[in-house]
Amino acid sequence: MGAGAGSMNRQRAGRIPDRPRDDKGFRERLSTAAEAKKAALEKFRASADDPAVVERQAARKAISDAREVREAARKGVREAEAERLAAIAAEREAAAARDAAEQAARDAEQKAGQEAREAALKAEQKAARDARYAARKKRR
């Protein structure tokens, strides 16, 4: 170990060498930060009255208003399309109900015709059976 090793140990044990020599107090640092905040606020307030800033704000507002108008127009188109589709769906449902009613009427008519044919067939079969029975009775 050389002569430099002893001085290094003393530096580690003592103060940090990178620390500034003129140590500001806590209150002074707080007041500096407050002054910087005030300066930034004053700069912001001064830029609010700048004509270029006012012009940019007006341009942004015009763009925003135009965007809102376009969105309202799109919304109106969407609502009209939804109403049109709802009307088409209602028309289809009415047509389907009408077709179902017509089909039910046809089915009922066919069923009534079938029942009438079956009743006529049964009556005819009964008459033939009765005729056979009467003929058999007559032969006895």
DRENKOL-51565 format. One record per residue (C-alpha): x, y, z; residue number from 1. Coordinates in Angstrom, 3 decimals, padded with zeros to 6 digits. Example, Ala and Ser with C-alpha at 12.3 -4.5 7.8 and 13.67 -1.06 7.14 Angstrom:
BEGIN
<drenvex><u>012.300</u><v>-004.500</v><w>007.800</w><pos>1</pos></drenvex>
<drenvex><u>013.670</u><v>-001.060</v><w>007.140</w><pos>2</pos></drenvex>
//
This chain:
BEGIN
<drenvex><u>000.000</u><v>000.000</v><w>000.000</w><pos>1</pos></drenvex>
<drenvex><u>001.351</u><v>003.312</v><w>-001.022</w><pos>2</pos></drenvex>
<drenvex><u>000.953</u><v>006.785</v><w>000.279</w><pos>3</pos></drenvex>
<drenvex><u>-002.174</u><v>007.386</v><w>-001.779</w><pos>4</pos></drenvex>
<drenvex><u>-004.134</u><v>004.580</v><w>-000.106</w><pos>5</pos></drenvex>
<drenvex><u>-004.186</u><v>006.273</v><w>003.258</w><pos>6</pos></drenvex>
<drenvex><u>-005.582</u><v>009.518</v><w>001.853</w><pos>7</pos></drenvex>
<drenvex><u>-008.344</u><v>007.604</v><w>-000.003</w><pos>8</pos></drenvex>
<drenvex><u>-009.560</u><v>005.997</v><w>003.199</w><pos>9</pos></drenvex>
<drenvex><u>-009.741</u><v>009.396</v><w>004.841</w><pos>10</pos></drenvex>
<drenvex><u>-011.839</u><v>010.754</v><w>001.980</w><pos>11</pos></drenvex>
<drenvex><u>-014.336</u><v>007.904</v><w>002.242</w><pos>12</pos></drenvex>
<drenvex><u>-014.666</u><v>008.306</v><w>005.962</w><pos>13</pos></drenvex>
<drenvex><u>-015.138</u><v>012.060</v><w>005.758</w><pos>14</pos></drenvex>
<drenvex><u>-017.071</u><v>014.382</v><w>003.513</w><pos>15</pos></drenvex>
<drenvex><u>-018.096</u><v>013.498</v><w>-000.039</w><pos>16</pos></drenvex>
<drenvex><u>-015.561</u><v>015.138</v><w>-002.371</w><pos>17</pos></drenvex>
<drenvex><u>-018.087</u><v>015.929</v><w>-005.171</w><pos>18</pos></drenvex>
<drenvex><u>-020.250</u><v>018.054</v><w>-002.893</w><pos>19</pos></drenvex>
<drenvex><u>-020.148</u><v>021.797</v><w>-003.650</w><pos>20</pos></drenvex>
<drenvex><u>-018.202</u><v>023.915</v><w>-001.190</w><pos>21</pos></drenvex>
<drenvex><u>-020.793</u><v>026.675</v><w>-000.948</w><pos>22</pos></drenvex>
<drenvex><u>-023.650</u><v>024.663</v><w>000.638</w><pos>23</pos></drenvex>
<drenvex><u>-026.897</u><v>026.589</v><w>000.248</w><pos>24</pos></drenvex>
<drenvex><u>-029.348</u><v>026.376</v><w>003.049</w><pos>25</pos></drenvex>
<drenvex><u>-032.702</u><v>024.631</v><w>002.666</w><pos>26</pos></drenvex>
<drenvex><u>-034.635</u><v>027.895</v><w>002.866</w><pos>27</pos></drenvex>
<drenvex><u>-032.524</u><v>029.444</v><w>000.131</w><pos>28</pos></drenvex>
<drenvex><u>-033.183</u><v>026.444</v><w>-002.173</w><pos>29</pos></drenvex>
<drenvex><u>-036.929</u><v>026.725</v><w>-001.473</w><pos>30</pos></drenvex>
<drenvex><u>-036.983</u><v>030.431</v><w>-002.269</w><pos>31</pos></drenvex>
<drenvex><u>-035.043</u><v>029.851</v><w>-005.514</w><pos>32</pos></drenvex>
<drenvex><u>-037.546</u><v>027.185</v><w>-006.585</w><pos>33</pos></drenvex>
<drenvex><u>-040.468</u><v>029.491</v><w>-005.756</w><pos>34</pos></drenvex>
<drenvex><u>-038.908</u><v>032.304</v><w>-007.793</w><pos>35</pos></drenvex>
<drenvex><u>-038.437</u><v>029.944</v><w>-010.756</w><pos>36</pos></drenvex>
<drenvex><u>-042.097</u><v>028.915</v><w>-010.529</w><pos>37</pos></drenvex>
<drenvex><u>-043.188</u><v>032.554</v><w>-010.452</w><pos>38</pos></drenvex>
<drenvex><u>-041.018</u><v>033.346</v><w>-013.467</w><pos>39</pos></drenvex>
<drenvex><u>-042.461</u><v>030.405</v><w>-015.424</w><pos>40</pos></drenvex>
<drenvex><u>-046.003</u><v>031.495</v><w>-014.518</w><pos>41</pos></drenvex>
<drenvex><u>-045.323</u><v>035.076</v><w>-015.627</w><pos>42</pos></drenvex>
<drenvex><u>-043.867</u><v>033.787</v><w>-018.883</w><pos>43</pos></drenvex>
<drenvex><u>-046.991</u><v>031.679</v><w>-019.442</w><pos>44</pos></drenvex>
<drenvex><u>-049.320</u><v>034.593</v><w>-018.692</w><pos>45</pos></drenvex>
<drenvex><u>-047.396</u><v>036.834</v><w>-021.053</w><pos>46</pos></drenvex>
<drenvex><u>-047.620</u><v>034.244</v><w>-023.853</w><pos>47</pos></drenvex>
<drenvex><u>-051.399</u><v>033.960</v><w>-023.392</w><pos>48</pos></drenvex>
<drenvex><u>-051.788</u><v>037.509</v><w>-024.745</w><pos>49</pos></drenvex>
<drenvex><u>-049.441</u><v>036.893</v><w>-027.677</w><pos>50</pos></drenvex>
<drenvex><u>-051.277</u><v>037.254</v><w>-031.033</w><pos>51</pos></drenvex>
<drenvex><u>-049.613</u><v>034.126</v><w>-032.442</w><pos>52</pos></drenvex>
<drenvex><u>-050.865</u><v>032.072</v><w>-029.501</w><pos>53</pos></drenvex>
<drenvex><u>-054.348</u><v>033.540</v><w>-029.842</w><pos>54</pos></drenvex>
<drenvex><u>-054.287</u><v>032.753</v><w>-033.575</w><pos>55</pos></drenvex>
<drenvex><u>-053.211</u><v>029.133</v><w>-032.924</w><pos>56</pos></drenvex>
<drenvex><u>-055.968</u><v>028.740</v><w>-030.344</w><pos>57</pos></drenvex>
<drenvex><u>-058.541</u><v>030.091</v><w>-032.819</w><pos>58</pos></drenvex>
<drenvex><u>-057.285</u><v>027.674</v><w>-035.489</w><pos>59</pos></drenvex>
<drenvex><u>-057.515</u><v>024.758</v><w>-033.044</w><pos>60</pos></drenvex>
<drenvex><u>-061.037</u><v>025.819</v><w>-032.095</w><pos>61</pos></drenvex>
<drenvex><u>-062.079</u><v>026.024</v><w>-035.762</w><pos>62</pos></drenvex>
<drenvex><u>-060.651</u><v>022.555</v><w>-036.402</w><pos>63</pos></drenvex>
<drenvex><u>-062.411</u><v>021.218</v><w>-033.318</w><pos>64</pos></drenvex>
<drenvex><u>-065.724</u><v>022.781</v><w>-034.366</w><pos>65</pos></drenvex>
<drenvex><u>-065.393</u><v>021.338</v><w>-037.872</w><pos>66</pos></drenvex>
<drenvex><u>-064.650</u><v>017.924</v><w>-036.375</w><pos>67</pos></drenvex>
<drenvex><u>-067.774</u><v>018.137</v><w>-034.197</w><pos>68</pos></drenvex>
<drenvex><u>-069.886</u><v>019.075</v><w>-037.247</w><pos>69</pos></drenvex>
<drenvex><u>-068.496</u><v>016.099</v><w>-039.199</w><pos>70</pos></drenvex>
<drenvex><u>-069.127</u><v>013.761</v><w>-036.258</w><pos>71</pos></drenvex>
<drenvex><u>-072.715</u><v>015.035</v><w>-035.957</w><pos>72</pos></drenvex>
<drenvex><u>-073.234</u><v>014.488</v><w>-039.702</w><pos>73</pos></drenvex>
<drenvex><u>-071.830</u><v>010.958</v><w>-039.453</w><pos>74</pos></drenvex>
<drenvex><u>-074.055</u><v>010.268</v><w>-036.475</w><pos>75</pos></drenvex>
<drenvex><u>-077.093</u><v>011.470</v><w>-038.443</w><pos>76</pos></drenvex>
<drenvex><u>-076.156</u><v>009.219</v><w>-041.361</w><pos>77</pos></drenvex>
<drenvex><u>-075.689</u><v>006.248</v><w>-039.014</w><pos>78</pos></drenvex>
<drenvex><u>-079.066</u><v>006.877</v><w>-037.371</w><pos>79</pos></drenvex>
<drenvex><u>-080.796</u><v>007.201</v><w>-040.761</w><pos>80</pos></drenvex>
<drenvex><u>-079.173</u><v>003.955</v><w>-041.914</w><pos>81</pos></drenvex>
<drenvex><u>-080.232</u><v>002.234</v><w>-038.689</w><pos>82</pos></drenvex>
<drenvex><u>-083.815</u><v>003.451</v><w>-039.182</w><pos>83</pos></drenvex>
<drenvex><u>-083.761</u><v>002.266</v><w>-042.799</w><pos>84</pos></drenvex>
<drenvex><u>-082.482</u><v>-001.157</v><w>-041.763</w><pos>85</pos></drenvex>
<drenvex><u>-085.091</u><v>-001.354</v><w>-038.996</w><pos>86</pos></drenvex>
<drenvex><u>-087.837</u><v>-000.517</v><w>-041.521</w><pos>87</pos></drenvex>
<drenvex><u>-086.547</u><v>-003.207</v><w>-043.882</w><pos>88</pos></drenvex>
<drenvex><u>-086.429</u><v>-005.724</v><w>-041.032</w><pos>89</pos></drenvex>
<drenvex><u>-089.983</u><v>-004.814</v><w>-039.983</w><pos>90</pos></drenvex>
<drenvex><u>-091.157</u><v>-005.171</v><w>-043.581</w><pos>91</pos></drenvex>
<drenvex><u>-089.505</u><v>-008.587</v><w>-043.823</w><pos>92</pos></drenvex>
<drenvex><u>-091.083</u><v>-009.673</v><w>-040.543</w><pos>93</pos></drenvex>
<drenvex><u>-094.515</u><v>-008.524</v><w>-041.763</w><pos>94</pos></drenvex>
<drenvex><u>-094.020</u><v>-010.404</v><w>-045.043</w><pos>95</pos></drenvex>
<drenvex><u>-092.926</u><v>-013.509</v><w>-043.149</w><pos>96</pos></drenvex>
<drenvex><u>-095.958</u><v>-013.262</v><w>-040.855</w><pos>97</pos></drenvex>
<drenvex><u>-098.241</u><v>-012.768</v><w>-043.867</w><pos>98</pos></drenvex>
<drenvex><u>-096.681</u><v>-015.777</v><w>-045.621</w><pos>99</pos></drenvex>
<drenvex><u>-097.023</u><v>-017.853</v><w>-042.462</w><pos>100</pos></drenvex>
<drenvex><u>-100.702</u><v>-016.893</v><w>-042.164</w><pos>101</pos></drenvex>
<drenvex><u>-101.325</u><v>-017.761</v><w>-045.819</w><pos>102</pos></drenvex>
<drenvex><u>-099.520</u><v>-021.079</v><w>-045.388</w><pos>103</pos></drenvex>
<drenvex><u>-101.561</u><v>-021.819</v><w>-042.258</w><pos>104</pos></drenvex>
<drenvex><u>-104.778</u><v>-021.045</v><w>-044.180</w><pos>105</pos></drenvex>
<drenvex><u>-103.693</u><v>-023.351</v><w>-047.042</w><pos>106</pos></drenvex>
<drenvex><u>-102.780</u><v>-026.077</v><w>-044.572</w><pos>107</pos></drenvex>
<drenvex><u>-106.134</u><v>-025.712</v><w>-042.809</w><pos>108</pos></drenvex>
<drenvex><u>-107.955</u><v>-025.853</v><w>-046.154</w><pos>109</pos></drenvex>
<drenvex><u>-106.009</u><v>-028.948</v><w>-047.207</w><pos>110</pos></drenvex>
<drenvex><u>-106.656</u><v>-030.572</v><w>-043.852</w><pos>111</pos></drenvex>
<drenvex><u>-110.393</u><v>-029.817</v><w>-044.109</w><pos>112</pos></drenvex>
<drenvex><u>-110.463</u><v>-031.226</v><w>-047.656</w><pos>113</pos></drenvex>
<drenvex><u>-108.578</u><v>-034.329</v><w>-046.529</w><pos>114</pos></drenvex>
<drenvex><u>-110.960</u><v>-034.829</v><w>-043.590</w><pos>115</pos></drenvex>
<drenvex><u>-113.954</u><v>-034.398</v><w>-045.928</w><pos>116</pos></drenvex>
<drenvex><u>-112.497</u><v>-036.977</v><w>-048.342</w><pos>117</pos></drenvex>
<drenvex><u>-111.797</u><v>-039.367</v><w>-045.484</w><pos>118</pos></drenvex>
<drenvex><u>-115.334</u><v>-038.888</v><w>-044.124</w><pos>119</pos></drenvex>
<drenvex><u>-116.779</u><v>-039.510</v><w>-047.605</w><pos>120</pos></drenvex>
<drenvex><u>-114.588</u><v>-042.606</v><w>-048.006</w><pos>121</pos></drenvex>
<drenvex><u>-115.682</u><v>-043.922</v><w>-044.616</w><pos>122</pos></drenvex>
<drenvex><u>-119.315</u><v>-043.259</v><w>-045.466</w><pos>123</pos></drenvex>
<drenvex><u>-118.852</u><v>-045.063</v><w>-048.796</w><pos>124</pos></drenvex>
<drenvex><u>-117.106</u><v>-047.980</v><w>-047.096</w><pos>125</pos></drenvex>
<drenvex><u>-119.894</u><v>-048.163</v><w>-044.490</w><pos>126</pos></drenvex>
<drenvex><u>-122.540</u><v>-048.120</v><w>-047.202</w><pos>127</pos></drenvex>
<drenvex><u>-120.733</u><v>-050.950</v><w>-049.034</w><pos>128</pos></drenvex>
<drenvex><u>-120.386</u><v>-052.898</v><w>-045.810</w><pos>129</pos></drenvex>
<drenvex><u>-124.069</u><v>-052.351</v><w>-044.990</w><pos>130</pos></drenvex>
<drenvex><u>-125.017</u><v>-053.445</v><w>-048.512</w><pos>131</pos></drenvex>
<drenvex><u>-122.980</u><v>-056.626</v><w>-048.119</w><pos>132</pos></drenvex>
<drenvex><u>-124.560</u><v>-057.263</v><w>-044.736</w><pos>133</pos></drenvex>
<drenvex><u>-128.068</u><v>-056.693</v><w>-046.132</w><pos>134</pos></drenvex>
<drenvex><u>-127.347</u><v>-059.017</v><w>-049.096</w><pos>135</pos></drenvex>
<drenvex><u>-126.109</u><v>-061.717</v><w>-046.752</w><pos>136</pos></drenvex>
<drenvex><u>-129.161</u><v>-061.309</v><w>-044.584</w><pos>137</pos></drenvex>
<drenvex><u>-131.407</u><v>-061.541</v><w>-047.614</w><pos>138</pos></drenvex>
<drenvex><u>-129.816</u><v>-064.815</v><w>-048.670</w><pos>139</pos></drenvex>
<drenvex><u>-130.585</u><v>-066.427</v><w>-045.359</w><pos>140</pos></drenvex>
//
